[in-house]
Amino acid sequence: MSPPQRQQEAYLKLAKPQQKNDPLHRSKILLLGTRRFIERTISSRAIIEHDYRSGKTSILQVLFKNLPSKQTFYLEPTMRVTKHPYDTLIPLEIWDCPGNITVDTLGAPLSEFASIVFVIDIRDLYQQPVVKLVEFIVAACQVNPNINLEVFVHKAEKLQEDDKIENFRQIHERVMDRLVDESPEYEQVPLNFHLTSVYDYTLQEAFSRVIHKLIDSLPYLENLLNVFCSNTSSPKAFLFDTTSKLYVATDASPVDQATHNLCCDYLQMLNSFGPLYKSNAPPQADTPDSAKPSTKAPFYPSASTSLSPSQPVTLTYHLVTPHLALVASLPTPVFEMRRGLVEWNVVWFREGVREIWEVEKERSEGELV
Amino acid sequence: MKKKVLLMGASGSGKTSMRSMIFSNNPASLTSRLGATIDVEQNHVRFLGDLILNLWDCGGQDAFMDSYLSTQRSTIFSHAGVMIYVFDVESREMAKDLEYYRDCLDGLSQFSKDASVFLLVHKMDLVREGERSAVFQRKAAELDKASGDFPVKVLGTSIYDETLYKAWSSIVNTLIPNARNLNTHLRIFAEACSAMEVILFERATFLVIATSSSSDASDSVVTHSLDPKRYERTSELIKAFKQSCSRLREEFHSLEMELAEFTAVLDEMTKNTYVLVVVHNPVVETAAIKMNIRMARKKFEELQGDTLIS
């Protein structure tokens, strides 16, 4: 079998849904939070509990199950630890825990986890979540000093701009104070705080940064993107995971939120367009042939949208692996006049990403053996 | 050419929210900031270039309604092209709403007999998803009965999904005199592109003006059985993307897609319309479609000119 053929077959294999007990070594992310009953109104007939939850399940559903943010209100509370596998460049496993979890009831040693994401409701200024967070940090640092610790100060949409910053700062301060109280050496613990909300793309941005720390090949991907950007004079390019809208890597220029939002909206639109005009025609006679990859060159979906008028920009979209897409903003004159060259660059970029992806895949399969 | 559009209904039924979404490009989340409409707010909306919609957003509080029906009766109801009457699906005073509606219908038949009437059962998002069609059927029957002999069209709408665009597309379709002619030409154009479907949108509102598939559904579309909600969903999606572009002070210009399922190009057709060409044949390149659009532009400019003179 020639190498390109083998590559194609590997490609097809991965496009299929994973089997139940897949033999992949997944990077584990632990998602923690609190759940408390703050207020009880007792009327003659019923006890109404105002349930303040931090929003872990909402985060997972919005990111990986495409749940519209408005619907998160109806989610049931999580009662036991649930594991969500997710495949992007590297295979992930995200553990969604009930609010009352402790280090002992988790059912797995903390050393197994690559990252811990702690979710705090931005309105929750009481001691309890902070105490719990610190407890986990201390326990995690003892068994695994290299663990990545992230704090999502969540539900930012509930507060006005000024209060938002103030509460964010307060929560940050409390956590740090408490950590230093435990022992002064914890002052050096690298702890990242993010302000997030499911109603905009701050969540995607923060979670992207969590994932970046788990991808060992990140510098190589970034380098590929840098080369792509300089060759096509693109001001910004992202490598996105198409379904979750997380970006796996981006070029060296700083991420500006407006551009990131636009790219996310663009992906959202393309994702919704796909099924809209899909033909439900009964399979025709020639389809069995096209199913064989050897007779047909692999097809990579692509799209572009041009924007004006300030400086004409074209947003391009090129799928590079079954789950990853290159989204770049290019000056429209470059895209229109030198489209062939841009696509040539995309081809080489794709080759590069594919190589890295194969290595990552081999490694995650091999590590278990 | 000017067409008068009356937007009426009880206070708080959602008239102004609807108008701001369709004609001012506001997202649904911002409609909660709108205040009550005092008396009549008149707007001129340029639709399809020379066709101007004269939108009368009539505040729905009882005092205003009474004055529309008495002292202002002739000003309000004369020369109307369309009356859109909005009912809140969860209205607590349906009897009163119906009474006002019947009075308005009387006024309309007195001053502008030929006006078409659209009844929108609005805020359908408040009804549970499973019960929606049953609730709508019941309301529609009730409204049909209240309208007597007057021919009306009842539509269920919500600003949170694509039904809003579906309703308004069918409303503006009655205002474009030669829509049928456009459909025929789009069909010819679709054949030239070997396209599955060609859809023409108004530029500012992205409402559907005409499509290549005729109402009795041509064979090719049936065999491919596309999503029945595709037109409204497209309007909704493009509108949402236009909004996110404008947040960056950019303006949406064109879109081409080569997806696994189909190839599509969305581009300017005439100076106030956009066209979406959807092709399922993987051999057809987007550049070829763009070329066809460029060649068809002149013809469609002419057609549109004709439509508006007649």
Boltz contact constraints between the chains, C-beta under 6 A:
constraints:
  - contact:
      token1: [A, 258]
      token2: [B, 248]
      max_distance: 6.0
  - contact:
      token1: [A, 262]
      token2: [B, 244]
      max_distance: 6.0
  - contact:
      token1: [A, 262]
      token2: [B, 248]
      max_distance: 6.0
  - contact:
      token1: [A, 265]
      token2: [B, 241]
      max_distance: 6.0
  - contact:
      token1: [A, 265]
      token2: [B, 244]
      max_distance: 6.0
  - contact:
      token1: [A, 269]
      token2: [B, 237]
      max_distance: 6.0
  - contact:
      token1: [A, 269]
      token2: [B, 241]
      max_distance: 6.0
  - contact:
      token1: [A, 272]
      token2: [B, 237]
      max_distance: 6.0
  - contact:
      token1: [A, 274]
      token2: [B, 259]
      max_distance: 6.0
  - contact:
      token1: [A, 274]
      token2: [B, 261]
      max_distance: 6.0
  - contact:
      token1: [A, 276]
      token2: [B, 227]
      max_distance: 6.0
  - contact:
      token1: [A, 276]
      token2: [B, 230]
      max_distance: 6.0
  - contact:
      token1: [A, 276]
      token2: [B, 233]
      max_distance: 6.0
  - contact:
      token1: [A, 277]
      token2: [B, 262]
      max_distance: 6.0
  - contact:
      token1: [A, 277]
      token2: [B, 278]
      max_distance: 6.0
  - contact:
      token1: [A, 278]
      token2: [B, 261]
      max_distance: 6.0
  - contact:
      token1: [A, 279]
      token2: [B, 224]
      max_distance: 6.0
  - contact:
      token1: [A, 279]
      token2: [B, 280]
      max_distance: 6.0
  - contact:
      token1: [A, 280]
      token2: [B, 225]
      max_distance: 6.0
  - contact:
      token1: [A, 281]
      token2: [B, 223]
      max_distance: 6.0
  - contact:
      token1: [A, 281]
      token2: [B, 224]
      max_distance: 6.0
  - contact:
      token1: [A, 301]
      token2: [B, 258]
      max_distance: 6.0
  - contact:
      token1: [A, 301]
      token2: [B, 259]
      max_distance: 6.0
  - contact:
      token1: [A, 301]
      token2: [B, 260]
      max_distance: 6.0
  - contact:
      token1: [A, 302]
      token2: [B, 258]
      max_distance: 6.0
  - contact:
      token1: [A, 303]
      token2: [B, 257]
      max_distance: 6.0
  - contact:
      token1: [A, 304]
      token2: [B, 256]
      max_distance: 6.0
  - contact:
      token1: [A, 305]
      token2: [B, 255]
      max_distance: 6.0
  - contact:
      token1: [A, 306]
      token2: [B, 253]
      max_distance: 6.0
  - contact:
      token1: [A, 306]
      token2: [B, 254]
      max_distance: 6.0
  - contact:
      token1: [A, 307]
      token2: [B, 245]
      max_distance: 6.0
  - contact:
      token1: [A, 307]
      token2: [B, 250]
      max_distance: 6.0
  - contact:
      token1: [A, 307]
      token2: [B, 253]
      max_distance: 6.0
  - contact:
      token1: [A, 308]
      token2: [B, 251]
      max_distance: 6.0
  - contact:
      token1: [A, 308]
      token2: [B, 253]
      max_distance: 6.0
  - contact:
      token1: [A, 309]
      token2: [B, 251]
      max_distance: 6.0
